[in-house]
Structures are given as C-alpha cells and as structure tokens.
C-alpha cells in the first residue's frame, strides 16, 4: 500500500523524486523541498506534509522544517485513511498545495524559501528567550551557500535585530552567549567553500545524489 500511495502522489507531483517510500524530494540549491506522507502509529492512515530541509548543517536525518501539514478547515491535522486513499488523495494533494506557504507544483525560488524562514522565525518570537534559532541560521546560511550574498547579509541583519530582543541571561542552545553565536553565524556566512563542502557531505550522507534538481 505504501508503494501505491507513493506512486500516486508522485504522479501528481512529477517534478519531485521518489526518495524513499512515502517521501518525495527535490533539490533547490542547498535546500531540499519535500512532501512527506507520514504514516499514523496504527498504519491505517497517513498525514501529508510539505516541508524543507537545509543541507548547510550537519544533521542526522532529513528534517521537516517549515512543515505544513494538510489540515481541515478548523486547522486540525487531517489524515487520509489508507482504505480511502484512492478516492481522496487527489483532493488532499490539491488542498495541501493551497495550504503550503511555498509552491509545490512549480519550484519555489531560493528567495521565497529564505523569506519563509524569516517569517517563521519572526512569528515564533514570544518574550525574551531565544526561539527558532535553526530557522534564523538557515535564513543566513542557505543564501550564502547559494552565492546570494546580498540575501544572506539582509538575513543576518534581521537575525541581529531579533537577537537584540533576547535576554542577556539567555543564549541560543549550545552557546554561552548570543554574541558568540552571532559572530559564528557571520563567520560561517563568509565561508562559502565550507558551506559548499557541508552541502555535498550531506547529499552523500543521506543518499540524495539521485534527487532531482529544480
């Protein structure tokens, strides 16, 4: 059944590669855009999501960053029962495409992806604790790795503005101070060769060489 579900969704989104059962991927420079058909615990239904993953960080799995689950009109995640797949998957795919902040039929631009990273991170800020640091980092390092220096610098400026609102007593996870984190991010942004090497390492690590480039 997983094979049929994957094949049917692949037919609707032919610009994506079938990466694994229930996972479709395509590559946009240093970013993956995916459609994941997440199986329920019982295995009797699946939950479609659209998402991205930045290849500019060493990460053990392909993540569901900026994930957009298929939802009902009430905003509740909606599963597709496996036994109703045939009659419901096309309509579900149309609604996921409408709900996704990034286009699925046509490939999004790198600028669209970066703007969604920024939007998510800014919207996540509540109070004075560091929030959404991975998306803030991705908004800088993804365009830097793609050679979009102006876009990366613009993102770094936004990150600095966001970080200025954090408490002096708190720092991003794994860092002893926000200043050191910002200095690292600026340095990493300028290391285009190092970013490119990380991207290629991640492609090999996750078996992404056959994933279609947009």
C-alpha positions, 0 to 999 in steps of 0.5 A, a space after each residue: 500500500 505504501 508503494 501505491 500511495 507513493 506512486 500516486 502522489 508522485 504522479 501528481 507531483 512529477 517534478 519531485 523524486 521518489 526518495 524513499 517510500 512515502 517521501 518525495 524530494 527535490 533539490 533547490 540549491 542547498 535546500 531540499 523541498 519535500 512532501 512527506 506522507 507520514 504514516 499514523 502509529 496504527 498504519 491505517 492512515 497517513 498525514 501529508 506534509 510539505 516541508 524543507 530541509 537545509 543541507 548547510 548543517 550537519 544533521 542526522 536525518 532529513 528534517 521537516 522544517 517549515 512543515 505544513 501539514 494538510 489540515 481541515 478547515 478548523 486547522 486540525 491535522 487531517 489524515 487520509 485513511 489508507 482504505 480511502 486513499 484512492 478516492 481522496 488523495 487527489 483532493 488532499 494533494 490539491 488542498 495541501 498545495 493551497 495550504 503550503 506557504 511555498 509552491 509545490 507544483 512549480 519550484 519555489 525560488 531560493 528567495 521565497 524559501 529564505 523569506 519563509 524562514 524569516 517569517 517563521 522565525 519572526 512569528 515564533 518570537 514570544 518574550 525574551 528567550 531565544 526561539 527558532 534559532 535553526 530557522 534564523 541560521 538557515 535564513 543566513 546560511 542557505 543564501 550564502 551557500 547559494 552565492 546570494 550574498 546580498 540575501 544572506 547579509 539582509 538575513 543576518 541583519 534581521 537575525 541581529 535585530 531579533 537577537 537584540 530582543 533576547 535576554 542577556 541571561 539567555 543564549 541560543 542552545 549550545 552557546 554561552 552567549 548570543 554574541 558568540 553565536 552571532 559572530 559564528 553565524 557571520 563567520 560561517 556566512 563568509 565561508 562559502 567553500 565550507 558551506 559548499 563542502 557541508 552541502 555535498 557531505 550531506 547529499 552523500 550522507 543521506 543518499 540524495 545524489 539521485 534527487 532531482 534538481 529544480 
